Each structure stands twice: as C-alpha cells, then as structure tokens.
Amino acid sequence: MSAGRRPRLVRTGALLLVLLLVGAATLRFLPGSPWHSDAAAGIVGGDGGQAGTPGPGPEPTPTSTLRPLPFQATGVDLDLDGWYAWSVLDRRTGELTGSPNMAETSTTASMIKAWVVADQLRRTDRAGERPSDSELHDLSLIIRESNNELTHELWDTLGGTDSITRLIRTCELTDSSASDDTFWSRTRLSARDTARLGGCIADGTAAGPKWTKWLLEEMRQVHGLGDFGIRDAFPAAQRAGIAIKNGWVERTERDGEDEIHVNCLAVADEWTMGVMLRYPKDLGYEYGMAGCEKITAALLAD
C-alpha cells in the first residue's frame, strides 16, 4: 500500500467507527432491543420512580369477608326466672361471644354424654380397635335417647372423673371441673366451655377423625324428650343439619340448690352454642327447655 492512499483509509475507518457508535446508541431506544433501557426511554414505574427501581408491587387481593353468623353480637335481657348464660363459638375464627356470665359454671346433666361417647370412640380408635356393632348401638342409645344405665356403665369403663380430666385437657376448657362425688351428671361446665366442647367435637379432637362424622350424625338424630332447645329456634329446613345434646336434672335441698338445671349444646357447620339455665323447680322441666329456645331466638339476626 502506498503512502499516498493512507490518509483516505484513516478517514474512512474513523467514519465507520462514528457510524457504529451512533447505531449502538440508537439501539438503546428501540423496544425489544437487548440494549434497550427503560430509564433511557423515560418509562416510569407505578410509584412515579424509574421502572428499574423496585416499587410497592401490586395491591394485595382483599381477604374475603366472612358472612355474619346468624346471631346478633348483642346481649339479651329476657323475662326469665332464675339464672341463665349463653355462649357462641365461631368455628371459622375461634371467636367466643356470650353473656357477661358465660364463665360461670352449672351442672351439665345429660349434656355431658356427648363427651363421654366421644371419649370412648377416640380411645378405642387410638388403641387400634373398632367398636363392635353392639357397642355402637349402645353408644347410639346414649346419644339419641339419653340412656342413663348405659351411660353409667360406660362412665365406669372410662374411669369416672378421669374422663372429665381428659375433657378439660383435650378440649382446652378453662372454667370446668369434675364433680366431687364422681357422678357424670354433676360435672360442672360453663356456657363458654359448653360451646368449646361443641367445637372440640366438631373439629374431630374429641372423638378422633375416624368417628367424628358418626357422632355428629347421631347428635342430629336426637329425638324424644331430649329434642328441644337451640335448634328449635331455627327454620325447619335448617334444623336437620344442627347436632344437639341436651340435659336436665332436678337438684334437691340435699344438693343445697332445690332447683332445676337445663342445658343445651348445638353444633352447626360454622358455629357451636351453649345455653345453661337454673331456676325454681316448681316451674318444671318444660320451662327450661323452652328457655333454651327463647334465648336462641332472641339472639338470631333479623
């Protein structure tokens, strides 16, 4: 190559270099180019800053609001003789509401049979055994027909008050206690512990996962004298889905009370409820049975 042609080559090379630099810079502004820069193109994020700067992110999806339970969140003041207390457990949230005295205790009478049967079913399953058809028949009679003789036999098998000790521990009750005279009907529960017992049965803790469905179905089939109270306050179409176990007993002067105790437990898909009453015995059992329904009806939302 002659010395006379070198300047032209230099000028040509310099021109090519300039064109390459200009082209590269232009590619930075072309969307889709691997050299494209959002900042260079003037694109900003949703917070007003550059897109390359982390922003607050998308708005979170609002948590769906739970539909209200069919109860008002207010107390009731009814013209009922004696003492009464009530409590409702929201099974979805664990929230308890109730009367100001929902922690006060009263004797359970036959309402405690729901636990006694659950205790037997859970312990049998944990031992790797299955109740015989005859045993299941007896347990059904305890729930559906409130058979006292069969309850006495089962109570002894379970160790008497040891069963109530297990109840308090298993269902995390805070107010309740076994009777000093070792009799199942004199177990003391509060209204809120009654609602907790319902929740403990409903979530499978009390009877165990294998037998919970069976127990709840038996409680839906309660009939005869034991069929009263909480679920009667609901429309007929809803009653069949509400499991119950009620109890009533006359306490005499020997007991130092001389009154009637009536108690109601109900378990539904989203809630459980406990109602307890004590009143002069000359008013009769029907007074308390109607009282459970009356309290529930007063709490139902309009």
Contacts in CASP RR format, 6 or more apart in sequence:
PFRMAT RR
TARGET T0000
AUTHOR 0000-0000-0000
METHOD contacts of the structure
MODEL  1
MSAGRRPRLVRTGALLLVLLLVGAATLRFLPGSPWHSDAAAGIVGGDGGQ
AGTPGPGPEPTPTSTLRPLPFQATGVDLDLDGWYAWSVLDRRTGELTGSP
NMAETSTTASMIKAWVVADQLRRTDRAGERPSDSELHDLSLIIRESNNEL
THELWDTLGGTDSITRLIRTCELTDSSASDDTFWSRTRLSARDTARLGGC
IADGTAAGPKWTKWLLEEMRQVHGLGDFGIRDAFPAAQRAGIAIKNGWVE
RTERDGEDEIHVNCLAVADEWTMGVMLRYPKDLGYEYGMAGCEKITAALL
AD
1 9 0 8 1.000
24 35 0 8 1.000
27 33 0 8 1.000
27 35 0 8 1.000
27 36 0 8 1.000
28 35 0 8 1.000
28 36 0 8 1.000
28 37 0 8 1.000
28 40 0 8 1.000
29 36 0 8 1.000
29 37 0 8 1.000
29 40 0 8 1.000
29 41 0 8 1.000
30 36 0 8 1.000
31 41 0 8 1.000
38 50 0 8 1.000
38 51 0 8 1.000
38 52 0 8 1.000
39 50 0 8 1.000
39 51 0 8 1.000
39 52 0 8 1.000
42 50 0 8 1.000
43 50 0 8 1.000
43 51 0 8 1.000
44 50 0 8 1.000
44 51 0 8 1.000
45 51 0 8 1.000
45 52 0 8 1.000
45 53 0 8 1.000
45 55 0 8 1.000
46 55 0 8 1.000
47 55 0 8 1.000
47 56 0 8 1.000
49 55 0 8 1.000
66 92 0 8 1.000
66 93 0 8 1.000
68 301 0 8 1.000
69 88 0 8 1.000
69 90 0 8 1.000
69 270 0 8 1.000
69 271 0 8 1.000
70 234 0 8 1.000
70 271 0 8 1.000
70 300 0 8 1.000
70 301 0 8 1.000
71 88 0 8 1.000
71 97 0 8 1.000
71 271 0 8 1.000
71 273 0 8 1.000
71 299 0 8 1.000
71 300 0 8 1.000
71 301 0 8 1.000
72 299 0 8 1.000
72 300 0 8 1.000
72 301 0 8 1.000
73 97 0 8 1.000
75 98 0 8 1.000
75 99 0 8 1.000
75 299 0 8 1.000
76 86 0 8 1.000
76 99 0 8 1.000
76 295 0 8 1.000
76 298 0 8 1.000
76 299 0 8 1.000
78 84 0 8 1.000
78 294 0 8 1.000
78 295 0 8 1.000
78 298 0 8 1.000
80 277 0 8 1.000
80 279 0 8 1.000
80 291 0 8 1.000
80 294 0 8 1.000
80 295 0 8 1.000
81 279 0 8 1.000
81 280 0 8 1.000
81 283 0 8 1.000
81 287 0 8 1.000
82 259 0 8 1.000
82 277 0 8 1.000
82 278 0 8 1.000
82 279 0 8 1.000
82 280 0 8 1.000
83 101 0 8 1.000
83 104 0 8 1.000
83 106 0 8 1.000
83 277 0 8 1.000
83 278 0 8 1.000
83 279 0 8 1.000
84 99 0 8 1.000
84 275 0 8 1.000
84 276 0 8 1.000
84 277 0 8 1.000
84 278 0 8 1.000
84 291 0 8 1.000
84 295 0 8 1.000
85 98 0 8 1.000
85 99 0 8 1.000
85 101 0 8 1.000
85 102 0 8 1.000
85 104 0 8 1.000
85 106 0 8 1.000
85 190 0 8 1.000
85 191 0 8 1.000
85 275 0 8 1.000
85 276 0 8 1.000
86 98 0 8 1.000
86 99 0 8 1.000
86 102 0 8 1.000
86 191 0 8 1.000
86 273 0 8 1.000
86 274 0 8 1.000
86 275 0 8 1.000
86 276 0 8 1.000
86 295 0 8 1.000
86 296 0 8 1.000
86 299 0 8 1.000
87 96 0 8 1.000
87 97 0 8 1.000
87 98 0 8 1.000
87 99 0 8 1.000
87 102 0 8 1.000
87 190 0 8 1.000
87 191 0 8 1.000
87 192 0 8 1.000
87 194 0 8 1.000
87 195 0 8 1.000
87 273 0 8 1.000
87 274 0 8 1.000
88 96 0 8 1.000
88 97 0 8 1.000
88 98 0 8 1.000
88 195 0 8 1.000
88 271 0 8 1.000
88 272 0 8 1.000
88 273 0 8 1.000
88 274 0 8 1.000
88 299 0 8 1.000
89 95 0 8 1.000
89 96 0 8 1.000
89 192 0 8 1.000
89 195 0 8 1.000
89 196 0 8 1.000
89 198 0 8 1.000
89 199 0 8 1.000
89 271 0 8 1.000
89 272 0 8 1.000
89 273 0 8 1.000
90 96 0 8 1.000
90 97 0 8 1.000
90 270 0 8 1.000
90 271 0 8 1.000
91 199 0 8 1.000
91 202 0 8 1.000
91 203 0 8 1.000
91 269 0 8 1.000
91 270 0 8 1.000
91 271 0 8 1.000
91 272 0 8 1.000
92 270 0 8 1.000
96 102 0 8 1.000
96 192 0 8 1.000
96 195 0 8 1.000
96 196 0 8 1.000
98 191 0 8 1.000
98 192 0 8 1.000
99 191 0 8 1.000
101 191 0 8 1.000
102 190 0 8 1.000
102 191 0 8 1.000
102 192 0 8 1.000
103 174 0 8 1.000
103 175 0 8 1.000
103 190 0 8 1.000
103 191 0 8 1.000
103 192 0 8 1.000
104 175 0 8 1.000
104 190 0 8 1.000
104 191 0 8 1.000
105 175 0 8 1.000
105 176 0 8 1.000
105 177 0 8 1.000
105 188 0 8 1.000
105 189 0 8 1.000
105 190 0 8 1.000
105 193 0 8 1.000
106 188 0 8 1.000
106 189 0 8 1.000
106 190 0 8 1.000
106 261 0 8 1.000
106 263 0 8 1.000
106 276 0 8 1.000
106 277 0 8 1.000
106 278 0 8 1.000
107 179 0 8 1.000
107 185 0 8 1.000
107 186 0 8 1.000
107 187 0 8 1.000
107 188 0 8 1.000
107 249 0 8 1.000
107 251 0 8 1.000
107 261 0 8 1.000
108 185 0 8 1.000
108 186 0 8 1.000
108 187 0 8 1.000
108 188 0 8 1.000
108 189 0 8 1.000
108 194 0 8 1.000
108 247 0 8 1.000
108 263 0 8 1.000
109 185 0 8 1.000
109 247 0 8 1.000
109 248 0 8 1.000
109 249 0 8 1.000
109 261 0 8 1.000
109 262 0 8 1.000
109 263 0 8 1.000
110 146 0 8 1.000
110 148 0 8 1.000
110 151 0 8 1.000
110 185 0 8 1.000
110 226 0 8 1.000
110 245 0 8 1.000
110 246 0 8 1.000
110 247 0 8 1.000
110 248 0 8 1.000
110 249 0 8 1.000
111 189 0 8 1.000
111 194 0 8 1.000
111 245 0 8 1.000
111 246 0 8 1.000
111 247 0 8 1.000
111 263 0 8 1.000
111 264 0 8 1.000
111 265 0 8 1.000
112 164 0 8 1.000
112 184 0 8 1.000
112 185 0 8 1.000
112 187 0 8 1.000
112 189 0 8 1.000
113 142 0 8 1.000
113 143 0 8 1.000
113 146 0 8 1.000
113 151 0 8 1.000
113 184 0 8 1.000
113 245 0 8 1.000
114 143 0 8 1.000
114 197 0 8 1.000
114 198 0 8 1.000
114 201 0 8 1.000
114 215 0 8 1.000
114 219 0 8 1.000
114 245 0 8 1.000
114 265 0 8 1.000
115 163 0 8 1.000
115 164 0 8 1.000
115 167 0 8 1.000
115 171 0 8 1.000
115 197 0 8 1.000
115 201 0 8 1.000
115 206 0 8 1.000
116 142 0 8 1.000
116 151 0 8 1.000
116 154 0 8 1.000
116 155 0 8 1.000
116 158 0 8 1.000
116 163 0 8 1.000
116 184 0 8 1.000
117 139 0 8 1.000
117 142 0 8 1.000
117 143 0 8 1.000
117 154 0 8 1.000
117 207 0 8 1.000
117 215 0 8 1.000
117 218 0 8 1.000
118 201 0 8 1.000
118 206 0 8 1.000
118 207 0 8 1.000
118 208 0 8 1.000
118 211 0 8 1.000
118 215 0 8 1.000
119 158 0 8 1.000
119 163 0 8 1.000
119 166 0 8 1.000
119 167 0 8 1.000
119 206 0 8 1.000
120 131 0 8 1.000
120 139 0 8 1.000
120 154 0 8 1.000
120 157 0 8 1.000
120 158 0 8 1.000
121 131 0 8 1.000
121 139 0 8 1.000
121 207 0 8 1.000
121 208 0 8 1.000
121 210 0 8 1.000
121 211 0 8 1.000
121 214 0 8 1.000
121 215 0 8 1.000
122 206 0 8 1.000
122 207 0 8 1.000
122 208 0 8 1.000
122 211 0 8 1.000
123 158 0 8 1.000
124 130 0 8 1.000
124 131 0 8 1.000
125 208 0 8 1.000
125 210 0 8 1.000
125 211 0 8 1.000
131 139 0 8 1.000
136 214 0 8 1.000
138 147 0 8 1.000
138 150 0 8 1.000
138 154 0 8 1.000
139 154 0 8 1.000
139 218 0 8 1.000
140 218 0 8 1.000
141 147 0 8 1.000
141 150 0 8 1.000
142 150 0 8 1.000
142 151 0 8 1.000
142 154 0 8 1.000
143 215 0 8 1.000
143 218 0 8 1.000
143 219 0 8 1.000
143 221 0 8 1.000
143 222 0 8 1.000
143 245 0 8 1.000
144 218 0 8 1.000
144 221 0 8 1.000
144 222 0 8 1.000
144 223 0 8 1.000
145 223 0 8 1.000
145 224 0 8 1.000
146 222 0 8 1.000
146 225 0 8 1.000
146 226 0 8 1.000
146 247 0 8 1.000
151 184 0 8 1.000
152 184 0 8 1.000
155 163 0 8 1.000
155 184 0 8 1.000
160 178 0 8 1.000
160 182 0 8 1.000
160 184 0 8 1.000
161 178 0 8 1.000
161 179 0 8 1.000
161 182 0 8 1.000
163 184 0 8 1.000
164 176 0 8 1.000
164 177 0 8 1.000
164 178 0 8 1.000
164 179 0 8 1.000
164 184 0 8 1.000
164 187 0 8 1.000
165 178 0 8 1.000
167 173 0 8 1.000
167 176 0 8 1.000
167 197 0 8 1.000
168 176 0 8 1.000
168 177 0 8 1.000
170 200 0 8 1.000
170 205 0 8 1.000
170 206 0 8 1.000
171 193 0 8 1.000
171 196 0 8 1.000
171 197 0 8 1.000
171 199 0 8 1.000
171 200 0 8 1.000
171 205 0 8 1.000
171 206 0 8 1.000
172 196 0 8 1.000
172 200 0 8 1.000
173 189 0 8 1.000
173 193 0 8 1.000
173 196 0 8 1.000
173 197 0 8 1.000
174 190 0 8 1.000
174 192 0 8 1.000
174 193 0 8 1.000
175 189 0 8 1.000
175 190 0 8 1.000
175 192 0 8 1.000
175 193 0 8 1.000
176 187 0 8 1.000
176 188 0 8 1.000
176 189 0 8 1.000
176 190 0 8 1.000
176 193 0 8 1.000
177 187 0 8 1.000
177 188 0 8 1.000
178 187 0 8 1.000
178 188 0 8 1.000
179 185 0 8 1.000
179 186 0 8 1.000
179 187 0 8 1.000
179 188 0 8 1.000
185 249 0 8 1.000
189 197 0 8 1.000
189 263 0 8 1.000
189 276 0 8 1.000
190 276 0 8 1.000
191 274 0 8 1.000
191 275 0 8 1.000
191 276 0 8 1.000
194 263 0 8 1.000
194 265 0 8 1.000
194 274 0 8 1.000
194 275 0 8 1.000
194 276 0 8 1.000
195 272 0 8 1.000
195 273 0 8 1.000
195 274 0 8 1.000
196 272 0 8 1.000
197 206 0 8 1.000
197 265 0 8 1.000
197 272 0 8 1.000
198 206 0 8 1.000
198 265 0 8 1.000
198 267 0 8 1.000
198 272 0 8 1.000
199 205 0 8 1.000
199 267 0 8 1.000
199 272 0 8 1.000
200 206 0 8 1.000
201 207 0 8 1.000
201 212 0 8 1.000
201 215 0 8 1.000
201 216 0 8 1.000
201 219 0 8 1.000
201 243 0 8 1.000
201 267 0 8 1.000
202 212 0 8 1.000
202 216 0 8 1.000
202 267 0 8 1.000
202 272 0 8 1.000
203 212 0 8 1.000
204 212 0 8 1.000
206 212 0 8 1.000
206 215 0 8 1.000
207 214 0 8 1.000
207 215 0 8 1.000
216 243 0 8 1.000
216 267 0 8 1.000
217 243 0 8 1.000
219 243 0 8 1.000
219 244 0 8 1.000
219 245 0 8 1.000
219 267 0 8 1.000
220 240 0 8 1.000
220 241 0 8 1.000
220 242 0 8 1.000
220 243 0 8 1.000
220 244 0 8 1.000
222 244 0 8 1.000
222 245 0 8 1.000
222 246 0 8 1.000
226 246 0 8 1.000
226 247 0 8 1.000
227 244 0 8 1.000
227 246 0 8 1.000
228 246 0 8 1.000
228 264 0 8 1.000
228 289 0 8 1.000
228 290 0 8 1.000
228 292 0 8 1.000
228 293 0 8 1.000
229 244 0 8 1.000
229 246 0 8 1.000
229 264 0 8 1.000
229 266 0 8 1.000
229 275 0 8 1.000
229 289 0 8 1.000
229 290 0 8 1.000
229 291 0 8 1.000
229 292 0 8 1.000
229 293 0 8 1.000
229 296 0 8 1.000
230 242 0 8 1.000
230 244 0 8 1.000
230 264 0 8 1.000
230 265 0 8 1.000
230 266 0 8 1.000
230 273 0 8 1.000
230 274 0 8 1.000
230 275 0 8 1.000
230 292 0 8 1.000
230 293 0 8 1.000
230 296 0 8 1.000
231 238 0 8 1.000
231 239 0 8 1.000
231 242 0 8 1.000
231 244 0 8 1.000
231 266 0 8 1.000
232 239 0 8 1.000
232 293 0 8 1.000
232 296 0 8 1.000
233 293 0 8 1.000
233 294 0 8 1.000
233 296 0 8 1.000
233 297 0 8 1.000
233 300 0 8 1.000
234 242 0 8 1.000
234 296 0 8 1.000
234 300 0 8 1.000
241 268 0 8 1.000
241 269 0 8 1.000
242 266 0 8 1.000
242 267 0 8 1.000
242 268 0 8 1.000
243 266 0 8 1.000
243 267 0 8 1.000
243 268 0 8 1.000
244 264 0 8 1.000
244 265 0 8 1.000
244 266 0 8 1.000
244 267 0 8 1.000
245 265 0 8 1.000
246 262 0 8 1.000
246 263 0 8 1.000
246 264 0 8 1.000
246 265 0 8 1.000
246 289 0 8 1.000
246 292 0 8 1.000
247 262 0 8 1.000
247 263 0 8 1.000
247 264 0 8 1.000
248 260 0 8 1.000
248 261 0 8 1.000
248 262 0 8 1.000
248 263 0 8 1.000
248 285 0 8 1.000
248 288 0 8 1.000
248 289 0 8 1.000
249 260 0 8 1.000
249 261 0 8 1.000
250 259 0 8 1.000
250 260 0 8 1.000
250 281 0 8 1.000
250 285 0 8 1.000
251 257 0 8 1.000
251 258 0 8 1.000
251 259 0 8 1.000
251 260 0 8 1.000
251 261 0 8 1.000
251 281 0 8 1.000
252 258 0 8 1.000
257 278 0 8 1.000
258 280 0 8 1.000
258 281 0 8 1.000
259 278 0 8 1.000
259 279 0 8 1.000
259 280 0 8 1.000
259 281 0 8 1.000
260 278 0 8 1.000
260 279 0 8 1.000
260 280 0 8 1.000
260 281 0 8 1.000
260 283 0 8 1.000
260 284 0 8 1.000
260 285 0 8 1.000
260 287 0 8 1.000
260 288 0 8 1.000
261 276 0 8 1.000
261 277 0 8 1.000
261 278 0 8 1.000
262 276 0 8 1.000
262 277 0 8 1.000
262 285 0 8 1.000
262 287 0 8 1.000
262 288 0 8 1.000
262 289 0 8 1.000
262 291 0 8 1.000
262 292 0 8 1.000
263 274 0 8 1.000
263 275 0 8 1.000
263 276 0 8 1.000
263 277 0 8 1.000
263 292 0 8 1.000
264 273 0 8 1.000
264 274 0 8 1.000
264 275 0 8 1.000
264 276 0 8 1.000
264 292 0 8 1.000
265 272 0 8 1.000
265 273 0 8 1.000
265 274 0 8 1.000
266 272 0 8 1.000
266 273 0 8 1.000
266 274 0 8 1.000
266 296 0 8 1.000
273 296 0 8 1.000
275 291 0 8 1.000
275 292 0 8 1.000
275 295 0 8 1.000
275 296 0 8 1.000
277 288 0 8 1.000
277 291 0 8 1.000
277 292 0 8 1.000
279 287 0 8 1.000
279 288 0 8 1.000
END
